[in-house]
Amino acid sequence: MITPLIRSFKKKLEEGTVKGPFSKTEDPAMIEAMGYAGFDFVILDLEHGPNSTRSLQGLVRAACIAGILPIVRIKENYPGLAAEVLDIGAAGIQVPQVTNAHDARELIRAARYAPEGNRGVCRFVRAADYSATDRFQYFKEANEALVILQLEGIEAIQNLNEILDVPGIDVLFIGPYDLSQSLGVTGQINHPEVVCAMEHIVQKCRMKNVATGTFVDTVGNARRWKQAGVKYIAYSVDTGLMYEKCKEIINEIS
């Protein structure tokens, strides 16, 4: 069971800031290395990455070995995909393109067993140690998995108050690149309109005691949004970090 790692992570999220990258590789060694480096979580990306549920299992195992929390961004905003990744031991789901309270409510229900939700019941899965864990313990502790919902457009901002009234959201994640596209300034994540919209979301979430997260790909932006109150910092992507380090070495040697 991954429950102790989840509880430790939630405590750290409540008290401060957690940091981790997106991952688009299929190599468990990369996940282990990021864990040993000290990242708090890794977002295993099914939306913009090459992995499948089958290859994901090895990455989740590697994360658990290295003490880094495995969050899975599912391919799309479809509740039926939640149980699929939770069954293989993901510590939580991250869901793209959530735009309204109905979406939020349905996703949370799909990630929780009764009485909090309607997730399909099966204990012969990796998350339950293939039935080695007591069934009642498993069904109870499985409901501690994180639900992270991504807000990425104008419609989501317009419906923010209603979304925040839905119980059970662990983190509301702001997707700055999709948000910039929605605001007509594609790719300009530091554009005043994008920054203003993000600050609005962070402030509203703070009033409702809901943690916020965002994606950054520079240390400067990480510090900026941490100072603004963002607690779940997704720092770049493993492939990008690898490229940047390799390029840095080449430039230094040259």
N, C-alpha and C positions, 0 to 999 in steps of 0.2 A: 504493500500500500504506500502511496505517495503522500499520505495525509500529513506526516510530520513536516515535510518540506513545504507543503502548502501553508501550514499554520505559521511556520517560521517566516515565510515570505509575506504573509498578510500582516504579521506583526511589524516587519520592517517597512512595509508600505504605509502602515498607519503612522509610524514614528518618523519616517523620513522619505528618502527617494530611492527607487530601485532602478537599475540600469541593465540593459541587455540589447543584443542585436537581433535583427531579422536573419534568418538562415535560408539560403536557397541551394545548399549543397546536399548531397546524398551520403556524405562520409561521416560516420559516427565519430571518427577521430577529431574532426573539426569541432563537433559539439563538446566533446570532452575537453579539448584545449581551451575553449571559451569558458567552460566551467572552472577549470583550474586557474585561469587568469583572474577570476574573481567576479565575473558577471553574475547578476542575480537571476536572470531569466534569459531564455532564448525563444524567439517566435519562429516556429517551424512553419514555413509559408507554403500553403497549398494554393493560394490565389495566384501568385506570380512566381512559383517555383516548380521544379520538375518532379517533386515527390508524389507518391501515392500513399494510400493507407498502409500498403504492404511495406514499403521502404521506410515509412515513418516509425514503425515499431523499433527498429534498431537505433534510430535517433533518440527516441524517448528513453530507451534503456541507457544509452550513453549519457544523457542528461542526468538521469537519476544517479548513475555511478559517480559523476563529477559534482553533484550537488547543485546543479543549475536547473531552475524550474522550467519544464517544457510546456510552453503555451503553443497551441496550434491555431494559426489563422486558417479557417476553413475557406473553401473555394468561393463561396458565395453566401448571400443572406438567405439561407434555406435551413429551417430548423432541423430537418431530417439528417443533416450532416453532423450535428452536434454529438449525438450518441456514438457515432461511428469512430470518432477520434478519442472520445472519453473512454470508450471500451478498451482501447489499446494502452491506456494509462496516461493520456495527456492530463496535465494539472489544470487545464482550463482551455476555453475556446476564445478566440478573438474573431469577431464577425464583421466583415466589410459592409459598407453602404446601408447602415441602419438609419431610417428616415423618420420613424414615428413610434409612438408608444405601443401600438399593436405589434409591430415587429419585435420590439424589445421584450414585450410580455411573452410572445410565442417562443422566442429563442431561450429565454430563461426557463420556461416550462419544459422545453425539450432537453435542457441540460440537467434537470432535477428529477429525482424520483418523488413519488407521492409522499407526503401531502403537498409538497412545494411545486410539483410539476407532474409531467406525464411521460417521462423518459421510458423507453421500452426496457422491460426488466429482463436482465440476464446476468447471472453471476459466474458463468463459465467463460470468463474473459480475462485478459491479462490484468486489467485494473483491479480485479478481485483475486489476483494470484491463482487464476484458473480454478476457482471455487475453494482454495485453501483457506481463504479468509471467511470467517463466520458471515453468513448471508445478511443478518440483521445489522451487524457492524458495518459491512460494506455498503448497504443501501443508505445508511445514515451518513457515513463519512464521505461517500461519493458526492453528496450534496454540497460539500465544501469546495468543490472545483470552481475556479474563477470564471466569471462571465465578463468579457471585455467587449464592448460594443463600439464600433467605429462610426463617427460622425464625419461626413465628408462633403456636405453640400448645403446649399441654401435651405432646402426643404427641412433638413435635420435641424438647422438652427432655428427655423420658424417654429418647429415642434419641440424645442428643447425643454420647455417647462413641463410638457406632458410626459416626455421621456423620463425626466428626472423624478417624476412621481411614481414610476414603476419600481417596486421593491426588488432587490436582488441583484442590482448592477454593482459590480466590483470596481470597474474602471470605465470611464467614457474616454475613448481614444480619438484624438483629433488627427485626421489625415490631411496634412498641410498641402500636399501636391494635388490631390483631388479637390480640396477646398479651393485652391488657387484657380483651378480650371473652372469650377462652378462660378467663381466670381469674375471670370473673364480675364484673368492674368496668369495663364497657364505657366507653371513652373516657377513663378515669382513668389516663393514662400515667405520672403521678407517684405513683400509689398505691404504698404500701410493698411489696405483693406483686409488682407489676409490676417495680419497681426491683430487688427482691431477685432475681427470676428473670433479669433482664437482667444483673445483676452476676455471677450464677452462670455465665451463658453466656460473658461476657467473660473471666472467670477461666479457665474450661476451655479456651477457644480460645487464650489466651495460653500455657497449658501445652503446647499442641500446635503453637505457632508459626503459628496461623492468624489472619489479620486479621479483626476484627469491624467491622460497620457498623451504623448505625441511622438512623432518621428523627427529626428534631427540627423544631420550628417556633417556637422561641424561642432567642435568643442564650444565655440562661442555661442551657438544657438542652444546647445545643451545647458550651458550655464544660465543663459537668458531665461529659458522656460522653467528651469529649476527654481530660479529666483522668483519667477512669477507665480509659483505654486504648483507647477506640474510635478507629479510624484512618480510617474511611470514613464521613464525616458527610454525610448527605443532608438538606440544609437546605430545608425547606418545598417549595412548588410555585410555578412561575412565575406562574400566574394569581393565587395567593394573595399573592405578593410584589407583584404589580402592584396588586392591590386595596389592600393595606396602605399602599403608598406614595401612592396616589391619595387615600386617606382621610386620611393624615397631612397632605398638602398642603391639602386642603379644610379640615381643622380649624385649620391654622395661618393660612390666609387669613381664615377666619371669625373 
